[in-house]
Amino acid sequence: MKKMLPWLVLGGVLVVAGVMLRAQGRLWTCSCGHVLAWSGNINSGDNSQQLFDPYTFTHVIHGFLFIAIVHLLWPTLSEVWQFVAALSAEALWEVIENTNFVIDRYRSETVSLGYVGDTILNSFGDILACALGIVVARRLGVARTIALAFLIEAVLLVAIRDNLTLNIVMLLYPMQVIKQWQLGH
């Protein structure tokens, strides 16, 4: 039972996150009537509605960051409990990210003009991506994880004119010049 406890706690966290997302009005799947594993066009109605999209890669970086923070705060915590804590932080982020306040902020200040929030399917895809980030960070070590994070950010910047860094900047301190560049103007 003791070995199962972390996984039971994580399961409980995920159930609570799903319930909270639904209580906030998030749909289980896309209202479009179809379910896709991947939606690559950030300007389509499928963005943030399907399991994975280009922003999934930012959640891999969340995994890098959350496991680093947890390890710094609780270095003596077992690896499994660090994993549970980091993934719980991601689940909390998914709930916060899908509040009306944050959704409205994304719509008004970022390139995500028609953003309606994530589906629960997409939120759980983001949580899976974070879990992958945690596992990858543990295997690569600090230096290679940082290099991979920079690579992901650079590829996203070129591919979709957005990444985790720009997302944070535009949410906290929006700049019209960045928004215009992201929109291709």
N, C-alpha and C positions, 0 to 999 in steps of 0.2 A: 504493500500500500504506500509506503514511504517513497518508493521510486515513481509511483504514479501521481503523487501529489502535485508536482509542478505542472504536469500535463492536464490534470483536472482543473487546476487554477487557470491555466491558459485557456482551456476549453470554456470555462465560466466567463472569463474576460471576453472571449470572442462572441459568446451568446449574448452577453450584456451589450456589447458594441452593436451587434446586429439588431437587437431590440431597440436600442437608442436611435440608431439610424432610421429604422422604420417609424418610430415615434416622431421623428423630425420630418416625416413625410417622404423619405427616400423610397424609391421603388425598388423592388427586388431585382428586376431586369428592365431593360430598355422598353419604354412605352411604344417603340417602333414595331414591336412584335417579333423581333428575331434576336437570337443570341449568337454572338461571335466570340471567338477566342481572342482575336486581334482586330483593332480598328486603328489604322495608321494615319488617318487624316484628322488633324486636330481641329479643323474648321468644319467638320461634319457633325451631324446630330448624334453620331455614334460615339464621339469622344466623351470619355468618362462614363459611358453607359455600358460598354462591353467589358469583358474580363480584363483585357490588357490594352494599353494604348501607349503612345510615346512617353507620357508622363509616368508610366510604370517604372521607367529607369530612374526617375528621381526618388522613387521609394526604395530602390536598391541602395541609393546613397543614404536615405534615412536609416537603413539597416546599419551602414558603416558608422553613422554618427551616433545612433542610439546605443549600439553595443559599446562604443568608445566611452560615451558618457556613463553608462552603467558600470563599466569596468573601472573607470576613474573614481566613481562615487562608492562603489562596493567591491573593491579588488579581491576580497576574501570570499565573496559569494561564489558558490559553485557555478560552473559553466551553464548548467541547465537552468538554474535560477536567474542567471544573467540574461540568458536567452528569453526566458519568460518575461522578465522585467522590460527588456528592450522591445519585445513584440507587443507587450501591453502598452508601452508608450506610443507605438505606432497605431494601435487600435484606438487609443485616446485621441491621437491626432486626427484619425479618420472621422471620429464623432465631431470634433471641433471644426474640422475643415468643411463639414457638411451642415453647419448651422447656417441659418438665414443670414446672419451678420457677415460671415466669411464669404458665402456665396455672393451676396450683394457687393462685397468689396472686390472680389474677383471680377465680377461683371463690370463694375464702374471703373476700376483702376488698372486692369490688366488686359492682355490681348484676348482673354476669354469672355468676349462680349455676350455670347448667348448661353453662358454656363448656367446650368440648372441644378448643379450638384451631382455627385456620383450616384450611380445605382449601388445597391448593397453588393451586387456581384462585383462591380468595379472596385469598391472599397476592400473587399476580401481579396481581389487580385493584387491590390496595392499592399495589403498585409503579407501576402505570399511573397511579393517582391522584396519587401523588407526582410522577411525571414531568409530569403536567398542572400541578401546583402550581409546579414549577420554571419551566415555560414561562410560566405566568400571572404569576409574580413578576417574571420578566425583562421582561415587557411592561408591567406596571403600575407598576413602581418601588416604592420603599420605603413611602411614605406610603399609597398606595392598597392595597398588599398587606397592610399592617398593618390597615387599615380592613376589608378583606375577611376577614381572619382573625378579627377581632372579630365580624363579622357571621355567619360560619359558626358560631363558638362560641355565639353568642346563639341562632341558629335551632336548633341541636342541643340546647341547654339546654331550650328550650321544647318542641321536638318529641319528644325521647326522654329528657329529664332526664339527659343525659350529654353530655360533650364531651371534647376532648383535655385541657383543664385539669383537669376532675374525674377523668379517667382517671389522670393523673399523680399528683394528690393522693391518690387512693384506693390506688394501688399503693405509694406511698412512705410515706404517713402516713394510714392509713385512719381515717375518722371515722364513728361509728355514726349521727350525726345526718344526714350526707349520704346514707349508705346507706339509711336509713329513708325519707328524702325521695324518693330515686330509686325506691324500691320502691312509693311512693305511700301510705305509712303516715303 
